[in-house]
């Protein structure tokens, strides 16, 4: 797995490089100091994952991510920041980031990188719990019919996005927990998603805009 690290604190970038390369499956191709570097390094290396801070001089990580995603919709960007500001979280979702984790959770960075590499989205529980109240109230025009998703399945997706567990969903929709599990499994398969977290993030990125 090839990684690019971009952080305006050079010591942090070098420390992250040391931590990550302790895993033999990870190679840090290069490091940068701001969003301008991030764009240039992404073009040069086309890394598997771009691990990037948000608040940086010259150009922020969010601005860089938006530009990179315009050029490559498959770009995997994982934000690593000390800030859990609501505005940053919303913008990270809007630009299609694959994850948003806090620097104080550094012990989980390697695990997060492997998860993103495997196609998962990585948003800590603290972040996921904030998402429902941060996104606007209107639902977008995602074509559920094109994915053969029924109205009942849409209702379950909304419940998952609100952070409810299977028991709570079952009580709300008058279903058995087994039926809820089956519905969620079917939805994940239809949308090519791996888990409930990805489903919640999908809802707030694609449906509720």
Backbone as a printed PyTorch tensor [residue, N CA C, xyz], in Angstrom:
tensor([[[  0.8460,  -1.1860,   0.0000],
         [  0.0000,   0.0000,   0.0000],
         [  0.8870,   1.2430,   0.0000]],

        [[  0.7070,   2.0870,  -0.9940],
         [  1.5140,   3.3030,  -1.0810],
         [  0.7280,   4.5050,  -0.5370]],

        [[  1.3670,   5.2430,   0.3580],
         [  0.7120,   6.3520,   1.0490],
         [  1.4830,   7.6480,   0.8060]],

        [[  0.7320,   8.7490,   0.7100],
         [  1.3130,  10.0940,   0.7530],
         [  0.8190,  10.7430,   2.0410]],

        [[  1.7070,  11.3860,   2.7890],
         [  1.3370,  12.0980,   4.0120],
         [  1.4970,  13.5900,   3.7750]],

        [[  0.4620,  14.3580,   4.0970],
         [  0.5390,  15.8130,   3.9620],
         [  0.1040,  16.4550,   5.2710]],

        [[  1.0400,  17.1580,   5.9010],
         [  0.7700,  17.8320,   7.1810],
         [  1.7190,  19.0090,   7.2960]],

        [[  1.2080,  20.1690,   7.7170],
         [  2.0620,  21.3580,   7.7560],
         [  3.0430,  21.3490,   8.9280]],

        [[  2.9100,  20.3710,   9.8210],
         [  3.8910,  20.1860,  10.8880],
         [  4.8530,  19.0900,  10.4330]],

        [[  6.0430,  19.4690,  10.0630],
         [  7.0120,  18.5370,   9.5010],
         [  7.3190,  17.3880,  10.4600]],

        [[  7.3730,  17.7110,  11.7530],
         [  7.6580,  16.6870,  12.7540],
         [  6.5410,  15.6510,  12.7950]],

        [[  5.3010,  16.1240,  12.6840],
         [  4.1540,  15.2130,  12.6830],
         [  4.2180,  14.2970,  11.4660]],

        [[  4.5230,  14.8840,  10.3000],
         [  4.6030,  14.0890,   9.0720],
         [  5.6680,  13.0000,   9.1790]],

        [[  6.8260,  13.3600,   9.7010],
         [  7.9160,  12.3930,   9.8300],
         [  7.5900,  11.3190,  10.8700]],

        [[  6.9220,  11.7280,  11.9510],
         [  6.5170,  10.7700,  12.9800],
         [  5.5070,   9.7750,  12.4120]],

        [[  4.5560,  10.2980,  11.6350],
         [  3.5700,   9.4250,  11.0040],
         [  4.2450,   8.4480,  10.0470]],

        [[  5.2150,   8.9400,   9.3130],
         [  5.9530,   8.0790,   8.3710],
         [  6.6100,   6.9190,   9.1230]],

        [[  7.2210,   7.2250,  10.2510],
         [  7.8800,   6.1900,  11.0570],
         [  6.8670,   5.1710,  11.5730]],

        [[  5.7280,   5.6670,  12.0700],
         [  4.6910,   4.7870,  12.6080],
         [  4.1330,   3.8730,  11.5160]],

        [[  3.8220,   4.4730,  10.3600],
         [  3.1810,   3.7090,   9.2940],
         [  4.1210,   2.6810,   8.6830]],

        [[  5.3810,   3.0520,   8.4960],
         [  6.3040,   2.1350,   7.8390],
         [  6.7800,   1.0140,   8.7600]],

        [[  6.3230,   1.0480,  10.0170],
         [  6.5650,  -0.0990,  10.9010],
         [  5.7210,  -1.2790,  10.4350]],

        [[  4.6780,  -0.9720,   9.6590],
         [  3.8550,  -2.0180,   9.0440],
         [  4.4870,  -2.3480,   7.6870]],

        [[  4.9550,  -3.5700,   7.4830],
         [  5.6610,  -3.9050,   6.2460],
         [  4.8240,  -3.7780,   4.9760]],

        [[  3.5050,  -3.6920,   5.1300],
         [  2.6440,  -3.5840,   3.9430],
         [  2.4550,  -2.1420,   3.4970]],

        [[  3.0060,  -1.1970,   4.2670],
         [  2.8140,   0.2340,   3.9680],
         [  4.1350,   0.8810,   3.5460]],

        [[  4.0750,   1.6500,   2.4630],
         [  5.2150,   2.4340,   2.0080],
         [  4.7860,   3.8900,   1.9000]],

        [[  5.5130,   4.7820,   2.5370],
         [  5.2310,   6.2140,   2.4110],
         [  6.0880,   6.7470,   1.2640]],

        [[  5.4410,   7.0670,   0.1540],
         [  6.1700,   7.4870,  -1.0430],
         [  6.7790,   8.8650,  -0.8770]],

        [[  6.0690,   9.7500,  -0.1540],
         [  6.5710,  11.1220,   0.0080],
         [  5.7040,  11.8270,   1.0430]],

        [[  6.1630,  13.0010,   1.4490],
         [  5.3980,  13.8220,   2.3830],
         [  5.3180,  15.2520,   1.8330]],

        [[  4.2610,  15.9680,   2.2330],
         [  4.0880,  17.3540,   1.8180],
         [  3.6290,  18.1980,   2.9830]],

        [[  3.5450,  19.5150,   2.7550],
         [  3.2600,  20.4360,   3.8590],
         [  1.9660,  21.2300,   3.7030]],

        [[  1.3200,  21.1830,   2.5390],
         [  0.0600,  21.9090,   2.3820],
         [ -0.7300,  21.3300,   1.2080]],

        [[ -1.8840,  21.9310,   0.9400],
         [ -2.7480,  21.4280,  -0.1190],
         [ -2.1180,  21.4690,  -1.4940]],

        [[ -1.2980,  22.4650,  -1.7400],
         [ -0.6090,  22.5650,  -3.0300],
         [  0.3010,  21.3520,  -3.2240]],

        [[  1.0430,  21.0110,  -2.1670],
         [  1.8920,  19.8170,  -2.2140],
         [  1.0390,  18.5680,  -2.4400]],

        [[ -0.1070,  18.5090,  -1.7680],
         [ -0.9730,  17.3280,  -1.8660],
         [ -1.3830,  17.0720,  -3.3140]],

        [[ -1.7850,  18.1200,  -4.0160],
         [ -2.2140,  17.9730,  -5.4100],
         [ -1.0490,  17.5110,  -6.2770]],

        [[  0.1010,  18.1570,  -6.1060],
         [  1.2760,  17.8120,  -6.9130],
         [  1.7380,  16.3780,  -6.6420]],

        [[  1.7710,  15.9950,  -5.3670],
         [  2.2310,  14.6540,  -5.0150],
         [  1.2400,  13.5860,  -5.4510]],

        [[ -0.0390,  13.9090,  -5.3920],
         [ -1.0350,  12.9380,  -5.8490],
         [ -0.8710,  12.6880,  -7.3440]],

        [[ -0.6840,  13.7680,  -8.1080],
         [ -0.4870,  13.6180,  -9.5480],
         [  0.7650,  12.8010,  -9.8550]],

        [[  1.8030,  13.0040,  -9.0700],
         [  3.0820,  12.3330,  -9.3130],
         [  3.0280,  10.8390,  -8.9890]],

        [[  2.4440,  10.5070,  -7.8410],
         [  2.5120,   9.1220,  -7.3630],
         [  1.2270,   8.3190,  -7.5390]],

        [[  0.0920,   8.9820,  -7.6310],
         [ -1.1980,   8.2860,  -7.6450],
         [ -1.2400,   7.2440,  -6.5240]],

        [[ -1.0930,   7.6780,  -5.2870],
         [ -1.0060,   6.7410,  -4.1570],
         [ -2.3100,   5.9920,  -3.9340]],

        [[ -2.2070,   4.9000,  -3.2010],
         [ -3.4170,   4.1630,  -2.8340],
         [ -4.2780,   5.0100,  -1.9080]],

        [[ -3.6220,   5.7360,  -1.0000],
         [ -4.3470,   6.5940,  -0.0570],
         [ -3.5460,   7.8630,   0.1890]],

        [[ -4.2500,   8.9750,   0.2360],
         [ -3.6600,  10.2560,   0.6250],
         [ -4.1000,  10.5490,   2.0510]],

        [[ -3.1470,  10.5590,   2.9720],
         [ -3.4120,  10.8400,   4.3890],
         [ -3.0720,  12.3040,   4.6220]],

        [[ -4.0740,  13.1150,   4.9920],
         [ -3.8740,  14.5560,   4.9380],
         [ -4.5390,  15.2940,   6.0960]],

        [[ -3.8510,  16.3170,   6.5680],
         [ -4.4100,  17.2220,   7.5640],
         [ -5.4320,  18.1260,   6.8760]],

        [[ -6.2020,  18.8550,   7.6480],
         [ -7.2000,  19.7670,   7.0710],
         [ -6.7110,  21.2040,   7.0950]],

        [[ -6.3640,  21.6990,   8.2630],
         [ -5.9550,  23.0970,   8.3880],
         [ -4.4780,  23.2410,   8.0700]],

        [[ -4.1770,  23.8340,   6.8940],
         [ -2.7870,  24.0190,   6.4800],
         [ -2.6410,  25.3540,   5.7630]],

        [[ -1.4320,  25.8490,   5.7020],
         [ -1.1670,  27.1200,   5.0470],
         [ -1.2860,  26.9710,   3.5370]],

        [[ -1.4070,  28.1090,   2.8450],
         [ -1.4980,  28.1700,   1.3770],
         [ -2.7920,  27.5710,   0.8430]],

        [[ -3.0270,  26.2860,   1.1050],
         [ -4.2610,  25.6330,   0.6590],
         [ -4.6330,  24.5570,   1.6680]],

        [[ -5.8800,  24.5390,   2.0960],
         [ -6.3150,  23.5710,   3.1000],
         [ -6.4380,  22.1710,   2.4990]],

        [[ -6.5040,  21.1960,   3.3700],
         [ -6.7040,  19.8350,   2.9160],
         [ -8.0360,  19.6510,   2.2080]],

        [[ -9.0580,  20.3510,   2.6670],
         [-10.3780,  20.2510,   2.0460],
         [-10.3580,  20.7950,   0.6210]],

        [[ -9.6920,  21.9260,   0.4260],
         [ -9.5820,  22.4960,  -0.9150],
         [ -8.8050,  21.5610,  -1.8390]],

        [[ -7.7320,  20.9960,  -1.3180],
         [ -6.9270,  20.0760,  -2.1080],
         [ -7.7240,  18.8250,  -2.4670]],

        [[ -8.4710,  18.3110,  -1.4980],
         [ -9.2650,  17.1080,  -1.7330],
         [-10.3000,  17.3440,  -2.8260]],

        [[-10.9260,  18.5080,  -2.8030],
         [-11.9240,  18.8310,  -3.8230],
         [-11.2970,  18.8400,  -5.2180]],

        [[-10.1140,  19.4260,  -5.3270],
         [ -9.4290,  19.4930,  -6.6140],
         [ -8.9890,  18.1030,  -7.0740]],

        [[ -8.4580,  17.3220,  -6.1560],
         [ -7.9980,  15.9730,  -6.4980],
         [ -9.1630,  15.0950,  -6.9270]],

        [[-10.2840,  15.2100,  -6.2240],
         [-11.4500,  14.3880,  -6.5580],
         [-12.0600,  14.7910,  -7.9010]],

        [[-11.8750,  16.0360,  -8.3020],
         [-12.3300,  16.4430,  -9.6340],
         [-11.5290,  15.7240, -10.7100]],

        [[-10.2480,  15.5350, -10.4350],
         [ -9.3520,  14.8960, -11.3980],
         [ -9.4440,  13.3780, -11.3580]],

        [[ -9.7530,  12.8460, -10.1740],
         [ -9.8120,  11.3960, -10.0010],
         [-10.8970,  11.0450,  -8.9970]],

        [[-12.0460,  10.6010,  -9.5060],
         [-13.1800,  10.3030,  -8.6350],
         [-12.9150,   9.0650,  -7.7640]],

        [[-11.8870,   8.3060,  -8.0880],
         [-11.5700,   7.1170,  -7.3110],
         [-10.5440,   7.4030,  -6.2170]],

        [[-10.0850,   8.6470,  -6.1190],
         [ -9.0590,   8.9940,  -5.1220],
         [ -9.5500,   8.6690,  -3.7120]],

        [[ -8.6930,   8.0090,  -2.9430],
         [ -9.0120,   7.6680,  -1.5580],
         [ -8.2720,   8.6400,  -0.6400]],

        [[ -9.0480,   9.4720,   0.0200],
         [ -8.4700,  10.5020,   0.8830],
         [ -8.9500,  10.2810,   2.3150]],

        [[ -7.9960,  10.2100,   3.2200],
         [ -8.2970,  10.0240,   4.6410],
         [ -7.7870,  11.2530,   5.3910]],

        [[ -8.6930,  11.9720,   6.0230],
         [ -8.3040,  13.1500,   6.7880],
         [ -7.8900,  12.7550,   8.2010]],

        [[ -6.7770,  13.3050,   8.6170],
         [ -6.2670,  13.0850,   9.9690],
         [ -6.0330,  14.4600,  10.5730]],

        [[ -6.8190,  14.8180,  11.5690],
         [ -6.7860,  16.1820,  12.0720],
         [ -7.0270,  16.2420,  13.5710]],

        [[ -6.6720,  17.3520,  14.1590],
         [ -6.9640,  17.5530,  15.5860],
         [ -8.3350,  18.1860,  15.7680]],

        [[ -8.9700,  18.5580,  14.6500],
         [-10.2230,  19.3020,  14.7160],
         [-11.4370,  18.4310,  14.3820]],

        [[-12.4420,  18.4420,  15.2620],
         [-13.6980,  17.7470,  14.9730],
         [-14.8010,  18.7660,  14.7120]],

        [[-14.4120,  19.9200,  14.1520],
         [-15.3710,  20.9870,  13.8580],
         [-16.4720,  20.4820,  12.9270]],

        [[-17.7020,  20.8710,  13.2310],
         [-18.8350,  20.4220,  12.4370],
         [-18.6780,  20.7780,  10.9640]],

        [[-18.2210,  21.9840,  10.6880],
         [-18.0770,  22.4320,   9.2930],
         [-17.0840,  21.5540,   8.5410]],

        [[-15.9990,  21.1900,   9.1940],
         [-14.9890,  20.3480,   8.5540],
         [-15.5630,  18.9660,   8.2300]],

        [[-16.3350,  18.4190,   9.1490],
         [-16.9130,  17.0860,   8.9460],
         [-17.8460,  17.0940,   7.7440]],

        [[-18.7070,  18.1010,   7.6770],
         [-19.6470,  18.2080,   6.5600],
         [-18.9010,  18.3330,   5.2420]],

        [[-17.8920,  19.1950,   5.2120],
         [-17.1240,  19.3930,   3.9800],
         [-16.3860,  18.1200,   3.5870]],

        [[-15.8640,  17.4010,   4.5620],
         [-15.1740,  16.1470,   4.2640],
         [-16.1270,  15.1540,   3.5990]],

        [[-17.3490,  15.0790,   4.0910],
         [-18.3550,  14.2180,   3.4820],
         [-18.6850,  14.6840,   2.0750]],

        [[-18.8300,  15.9910,   1.9160],
         [-19.2170,  16.5390,   0.6230],
         [-18.1710,  16.3110,  -0.4570]],

        [[-16.8970,  16.3520,  -0.0920],
         [-15.8540,  16.1440,  -1.1040],
         [-15.5730,  14.6630,  -1.3430]],

        [[-16.2420,  13.7990,  -0.5940],
         [-16.0890,  12.3640,  -0.8310],
         [-14.9170,  11.7160,  -0.1370]],

        [[-14.5130,  12.2750,   0.9990],
         [-13.4130,  11.6680,   1.7570],
         [-13.8070,  10.2660,   2.2100]],

        [[-12.8210,   9.3800,   2.2890],
         [-13.0680,   8.0090,   2.7250],
         [-12.9910,   7.8640,   4.2370]],

        [[-12.5680,   8.9310,   4.8990],
         [-12.4930,   8.8450,   6.3440],
         [-12.1090,  10.1610,   6.9780]],

        [[-12.3620,  10.2500,   8.2710],
         [-12.0760,  11.4500,   9.0500],
         [-11.7670,  10.9710,  10.4480]],

        [[-10.5000,  10.9850,  10.8100],
         [-10.1100,  10.5120,  12.1340],
         [ -9.2800,  11.5720,  12.8440]],

        [[ -9.2690,  11.4930,  14.1440],
         [ -8.5810,  12.4980,  14.9460],
         [ -7.1690,  12.0500,  15.2870]],

        [[ -6.2340,  13.0070,  15.3120],
         [ -4.8290,  12.6810,  15.5620],
         [ -4.6180,  12.0240,  16.9160]],

        [[ -5.4710,  12.3680,  17.8630],
         [ -5.2980,  11.7670,  19.1820],
         [ -5.6080,  10.2640,  19.1620]],

        [[ -6.2180,   9.7950,  18.0660],
         [ -6.4850,   8.3600,  17.9060],
         [ -5.4080,   7.7110,  17.0390]],

        [[ -4.1730,   8.1980,  17.1600],
         [ -3.0890,   7.7620,  16.2790],
         [ -2.8620,   6.2560,  16.2880]],

        [[ -3.2200,   5.5980,  17.3880],
         [ -2.9960,   4.1480,  17.4710],
         [ -3.8540,   3.3930,  16.4570]],

        [[ -4.9230,   4.0380,  15.9990],
         [ -5.8110,   3.3530,  15.0490],
         [ -5.5830,   3.7380,  13.6080]],

        [[ -4.5400,   4.5230,  13.3280],
         [ -4.3200,   5.0170,  11.9690],
         [ -4.0230,   3.8810,  10.9960]],

        [[ -3.1470,   2.9550,  11.3880],
         [ -2.7980,   1.8490,  10.4930],
         [ -4.0360,   1.0120,  10.1760]],

        [[ -4.8370,   0.7290,  11.1850],
         [ -6.0730,  -0.0260,  10.9780],
         [ -7.0060,   0.7200,  10.0400]],

        [[ -7.1020,   2.0450,  10.2220],
         [ -7.9610,   2.8590,   9.3740],
         [ -7.4890,   2.8180,   7.9240]],

        [[ -6.1850,   2.8910,   7.7140],
         [ -5.6420,   2.8480,   6.3510],
         [ -5.9800,   1.5220,   5.6660]],

        [[ -5.8340,   0.4330,   6.3850],
         [ -6.1630,  -0.8750,   5.8040],
         [ -7.6600,  -0.9630,   5.4780]],

        [[ -8.4780,  -0.3870,   6.3310],
         [ -9.9300,  -0.3990,   6.0880],
         [-10.2700,   0.3920,   4.8200]],

        [[ -9.6720,   1.5650,   4.6770],
         [ -9.9090,   2.3920,   3.4830],
         [ -9.4030,   1.6740,   2.2380]],

        [[ -8.2390,   1.0510,   2.3420],
         [ -7.6850,   0.3020,   1.2240],
         [ -8.6350,  -0.8190,   0.7930]],

        [[ -9.3500,  -1.3980,   1.7610],
         [-10.2900,  -2.4820,   1.4790],
         [-11.6550,  -1.9800,   1.0230]],

        [[-11.7790,  -0.6610,   0.8700],
         [-13.0210,  -0.1020,   0.3500],
         [-13.9940,   0.3990,   1.3880]],

        [[-13.5930,   0.4040,   2.6460],
         [-14.4850,   0.8780,   3.6950],
         [-14.3280,   2.3840,   3.9210]],

        [[-15.3200,   2.9780,   4.5220],
         [-15.2320,   4.3650,   4.9630],
         [-14.9520,   4.3500,   6.4570]],

        [[-14.1090,   5.2440,   6.9150],
         [-13.6930,   5.2370,   8.3180],
         [-14.0070,   6.5860,   8.9650]],

        [[-15.0830,   6.6030,   9.7140],
         [-15.4610,   7.7830,  10.4870],
         [-15.6740,   7.3040,  11.9120]],

        [[-14.9430,   7.8660,  12.8570],
         [-15.0740,   7.4490,  14.2500],
         [-16.4930,   7.6050,  14.7550]],

        [[-16.8230,   6.8640,  15.8080],
         [-18.1780,   6.9150,  16.3590],
         [-18.6020,   8.3330,  16.7050]],

        [[-17.6670,   9.1050,  17.2510],
         [-17.9720,  10.4970,  17.6140],
         [-18.4020,  11.2900,  16.3880]],

        [[-17.7550,  11.0220,  15.2510],
         [-18.0630,  11.7380,  14.0210],
         [-19.4000,  11.2770,  13.4490]],

        [[-19.5990,   9.9400,  13.3750],
         [-20.8320,   9.3880,  12.8100],
         [-22.0510,   9.8870,  13.5780]],

        [[-21.9430,   9.9730,  14.9020],
         [-23.0710,  10.4190,  15.7140],
         [-23.4410,  11.8680,  15.4330]],

        [[-22.4730,  12.6410,  14.9590],
         [-22.7380,  14.0510,  14.6690],
         [-23.4220,  14.2580,  13.3230]],

        [[-23.2220,  13.3070,  12.4040],
         [-23.6180,  13.5180,  11.0220],
         [-25.0930,  13.8890,  10.8450]],

        [[-26.0550,  13.1700,  11.4770],
         [-27.4650,  13.4910,  11.2210],
         [-27.8320,  14.9490,  11.4650]],

        [[-27.2880,  15.5570,  12.5020],
         [-27.6690,  16.9330,  12.8200],
         [-26.8880,  17.9600,  12.0020]],

        [[-25.8860,  17.4890,  11.2560],
         [-25.0510,  18.4250,  10.5060],
         [-25.5040,  18.6220,   9.0690]],

        [[-26.2230,  17.6490,   8.5230],
         [-26.6030,  17.7020,   7.1260],
         [-27.9890,  18.3190,   6.9940]],

        [[-28.2450,  19.0060,   5.8980],
         [-29.5300,  19.6530,   5.6530],
         [-30.6890,  18.6810,   5.7060]],

        [[-31.8850,  19.1840,   5.8320],
         [-33.0440,  18.3390,   6.0610],
         [-33.6350,  17.7170,   4.8120]],

        [[-33.3780,  18.2690,   3.6470],
         [-34.0130,  17.7740,   2.4350],
         [-33.3180,  16.5590,   1.8650]],

        [[-34.1080,  15.6520,   1.2710],
         [-33.5320,  14.4840,   0.6400],
         [-33.2970,  14.7640,  -0.8350]],

        [[-32.2290,  14.2230,  -1.3650],
         [-31.8600,  14.4600,  -2.7530],
         [-32.6100,  13.5310,  -3.6820]],

        [[-32.0910,  13.3690,  -4.8830],
         [-32.8140,  12.6300,  -5.9100],
         [-32.0870,  11.3420,  -6.2720]],

        [[-31.4740,  10.6910,  -5.2970],
         [-30.8150,   9.4200,  -5.5790],
         [-31.8480,   8.4320,  -6.1090]],

        [[-31.4910,   7.7250,  -7.1770],
         [-32.4280,   6.8230,  -7.8370],
         [-32.3890,   5.4440,  -7.1760]],

        [[-33.2070,   5.2820,  -6.1350],
         [-33.2540,   4.0040,  -5.4400],
         [-33.8000,   2.9050,  -6.3490]],

        [[-34.7510,   3.2500,  -7.2000],
         [-35.3700,   2.2470,  -8.0760],
         [-34.3310,   1.5900,  -8.9850]],

        [[-33.3690,   2.3830,  -9.4250],
         [-32.3230,   1.8440, -10.3160],
         [-31.4860,   0.7880,  -9.6160]],

        [[-31.4890,   0.8040,  -8.2810],
         [-30.7380,  -0.1840,  -7.5100],
         [-31.6690,  -1.2330,  -6.8880]],

        [[-32.9370,  -1.2190,  -7.3240],
         [-33.9210,  -2.2010,  -6.8510],
         [-34.0920,  -2.1540,  -5.3390]],

        [[-34.1140,  -0.9170,  -4.8010],
         [-34.2760,  -0.7350,  -3.3580],
         [-35.7030,  -0.2930,  -3.0690]],

        [[-36.4060,  -1.0870,  -2.2880],
         [-37.8170,  -0.8390,  -1.9970],
         [-38.0010,   0.2910,  -0.9930]],

        [[-39.2490,   0.7190,  -0.8200],
         [-39.5490,   1.7740,   0.1540],
         [-39.2280,   1.3020,   1.5730]],

        [[-39.4760,   0.0340,   1.8540],
         [-39.1670,  -0.5030,   3.1830],
         [-37.6580,  -0.4550,   3.4230]],

        [[-36.8840,  -0.8100,   2.3990],
         [-35.4330,  -0.7590,   2.5230],
         [-34.9420,   0.6750,   2.6930]],

        [[-35.5900,   1.6140,   2.0060],
         [-35.2340,   3.0270,   2.1740],
         [-35.4840,   3.4700,   3.6080]],

        [[-36.5800,   3.0200,   4.1810],
         [-36.9010,   3.3710,   5.5710],
         [-35.8380,   2.8370,   6.5110]],

        [[-35.3640,   1.6300,   6.2330],
         [-34.3220,   1.0340,   7.0760],
         [-33.0030,   1.7880,   6.9170]],

        [[-32.6850,   2.1960,   5.7010],
         [-31.4740,   2.9880,   5.4680],
         [-31.5130,   4.2560,   6.3140]],

        [[-32.6700,   4.9320,   6.3320],
         [-32.8020,   6.1680,   7.1240],
         [-32.6040,   5.8850,   8.6080]],

        [[-33.1260,   4.7680,   9.0670],
         [-32.9800,   4.4030,  10.4780],
         [-31.5170,   4.1340,  10.8290]],

        [[-30.8210,   3.4170,   9.9600],
         [-29.3980,   3.1500,  10.1710],
         [-28.6190,   4.4580,  10.2170]],

        [[-28.9470,   5.3710,   9.3040],
         [-28.2490,   6.6510,   9.2380],
         [-28.4640,   7.4890,  10.4890]],

        [[-29.5780,   7.2390,  11.1850],
         [-29.8630,   7.9630,  12.4160],
         [-29.2120,   7.2990,  13.6260]],

        [[-28.4450,   6.2420,  13.3700],
         [-27.6840,   5.6010,  14.4420],
         [-28.4260,   4.5520,  15.2340]],

        [[-29.5780,   4.1030,  14.7480],
         [-30.3600,   3.1220,  15.4950],
         [-29.8350,   1.7110,  15.2640]],

        [[-29.8970,   0.8860,  16.3040],
         [-29.4690,  -0.5050,  16.1650],
         [-30.6320,  -1.3590,  15.6480]],

        [[-30.3780,  -2.6400,  15.4110],
         [-31.4020,  -3.5090,  14.8120],
         [-32.6570,  -3.6200,  15.6730]],

        [[-32.4760,  -3.6980,  16.9820],
         [-33.6380,  -3.8010,  17.8660],
         [-34.5080,  -2.5560,  17.7770]],

        [[-33.8720,  -1.3940,  17.8030],
         [-34.6220,  -0.1360,  17.7250],
         [-35.3390,   0.0060,  16.3780]],

        [[-34.6560,  -0.4160,  15.3180],
         [-35.2810,  -0.3450,  13.9870],
         [-36.4750,  -1.2980,  13.9220]],

        [[-36.2940,  -2.4820,  14.4670],
         [-37.3720,  -3.4650,  14.4610],
         [-38.6110,  -2.9330,  15.1840]],

        [[-38.3960,  -2.2930,  16.3470],
         [-39.5160,  -1.7350,  17.1050],
         [-40.1810,  -0.5890,  16.3520]],

        [[-39.3690,   0.2420,  15.7120],
         [-39.9060,   1.4100,  14.9930],
         [-40.7200,   0.9950,  13.7670]],

        [[-40.2560,  -0.0380,  13.0540],
         [-40.8950,  -0.4250,  11.7890],
         [-41.7510,  -1.6830,  11.9190]],

        [[-41.9300,  -2.1640,  13.1640],
         [-42.7690,  -3.3370,  13.4350],
         [-42.2960,  -4.5620,  12.6490]],

        [[-40.9990,  -4.8300,  12.7670],
         [-40.3920,  -5.9730,  12.1140],
         [-39.6320,  -6.7880,  13.1600]],

        [[-39.2360,  -7.9940,  12.8060],
         [-38.3750,  -8.7700,  13.6960],
         [-36.9260,  -8.3280,  13.4700]],

        [[-36.0810,  -8.5540,  14.4660],
         [-34.6750,  -8.1930,  14.3170],
         [-34.0230,  -8.9810,  13.1850]],

        [[-34.4320, -10.2390,  13.0110],
         [-33.8970, -11.0520,  11.9270],
         [-34.2330, -10.4720,  10.5710]],

        [[-35.4680,  -9.9750,  10.4440],
         [-35.8830,  -9.3590,   9.1820],
         [-35.0830,  -8.0950,   8.9100]],

        [[-34.8440,  -7.3200,   9.9520],
         [-34.0430,  -6.1010,   9.8010],
         [-32.6380,  -6.4590,   9.3340]],

        [[-32.0440,  -7.4670,   9.9570],
         [-30.6970,  -7.9010,   9.5580],
         [-30.6660,  -8.3050,   8.0840]],

        [[-31.6990,  -9.0310,   7.6670],
         [-31.7650,  -9.4760,   6.2710],
         [-31.9040,  -8.2930,   5.3190]],

        [[-32.7260,  -7.3220,   5.6940],
         [-32.8980,  -6.1280,   4.8610],
         [-31.5650,  -5.3700,   4.7230]],

        [[-30.8890,  -5.2010,   5.8440],
         [-29.6260,  -4.4460,   5.8150],
         [-28.5960,  -5.1730,   4.9640]],

        [[-28.5270,  -6.4820,   5.1070],
         [-27.5950,  -7.2750,   4.2980],
         [-27.9040,  -7.1160,   2.8150]],

        [[-29.1870,  -7.1300,   2.4750],
         [-29.5980,  -6.9730,   1.0790],
         [-29.2330,  -5.5970,   0.5450]],

        [[-29.4680,  -4.5630,   1.3480],
         [-29.1630,  -3.1900,   0.9340],
         [-27.6580,  -3.0070,   0.7170]],

        [[-26.8700,  -3.5350,   1.6450],
         [-25.4170,  -3.4220,   1.5130],
         [-24.9460,  -4.0720,   0.2170]],

        [[-25.5440,  -5.2090,  -0.1060],
         [-25.1770,  -5.9090,  -1.3320],
         [-25.5670,  -5.1070,  -2.5740]],

        [[-26.7670,  -4.5500,  -2.5640],
         [-27.2580,  -3.7890,  -3.7220],
         [-26.4410,  -2.5230,  -3.9650]],

        [[-25.9510,  -1.9270,  -2.8900],
         [-25.2040,  -0.6740,  -3.0130],
         [-23.6920,  -0.8980,  -2.9920]],

        [[-23.2750,  -2.1570,  -2.9390],
         [-21.8470,  -2.5170,  -2.9090],
         [-21.1340,  -1.8390,  -1.7320]],

        [[-21.7790,  -1.8850,  -0.5670],
         [-21.2070,  -1.3330,   0.6500],
         [-20.8550,  -2.4720,   1.5930]],

        [[-19.9450,  -2.1820,   2.5430],
         [-19.4390,  -3.2380,   3.4120],
         [-20.0910,  -3.2970,   4.7870]],

        [[-20.5290,  -2.1370,   5.3070],
         [-21.0010,  -2.1580,   6.6860],
         [-21.9690,  -1.0080,   6.9430]],

        [[-22.4840,  -0.9470,   8.1700],
         [-23.4710,   0.0620,   8.5450],
         [-22.8880,   1.4680,   8.4870]],

        [[-21.6190,   1.5940,   8.8590],
         [-20.9950,   2.9150,   8.8100],
         [-20.9560,   3.4320,   7.3810]],

        [[-20.5660,   2.5720,   6.4480],
         [-20.5660,   2.9780,   5.0410],
         [-21.9720,   3.3480,   4.5950]],

        [[-22.9690,   2.6070,   5.0670],
         [-24.3480,   2.8820,   4.6760],
         [-24.7970,   4.2490,   5.1910]],

        [[-24.4400,   4.5730,   6.4370],
         [-24.7930,   5.8820,   6.9980],
         [-24.1080,   7.0020,   6.2330]],

        [[-22.8180,   6.8200,   5.9430],
         [-22.0780,   7.8370,   5.1920],
         [-22.6630,   7.9810,   3.7970]],

        [[-22.9880,   6.8570,   3.1490],
         [-23.6150,   6.8880,   1.8240],
         [-24.8810,   7.7290,   1.8580]],

        [[-25.7030,   7.5220,   2.8820],
         [-26.9830,   8.2460,   2.9730],
         [-26.7690,   9.7560,   3.0140]],

        [[-25.8070,  10.1890,   3.8210],
         [-25.5980,  11.6250,   3.9640],
         [-24.7880,  12.2300,   2.8220]],

        [[-24.1040,  11.3850,   2.0510],
         [-23.3690,  11.8960,   0.8830],
         [-24.2530,  11.9110,  -0.3610]],

        [[-25.0600,  10.8760,  -0.5310],
         [-25.7830,  10.6810,  -1.7950],
         [-27.2600,  10.9940,  -1.7380]],

        [[-27.8560,  10.8630,  -0.5630],
         [-29.3160,  10.9800,  -0.4640],
         [-29.7290,  12.2880,   0.2010]],

        [[-29.2800,  12.4870,   1.4180],
         [-29.6890,  13.6710,   2.1720],
         [-28.6490,  14.7440,   1.9970]],

        [[-28.9320,  15.6960,   1.1620],
         [-27.9480,  16.7030,   0.7630],
         [-28.2450,  18.0390,   1.4300]]])
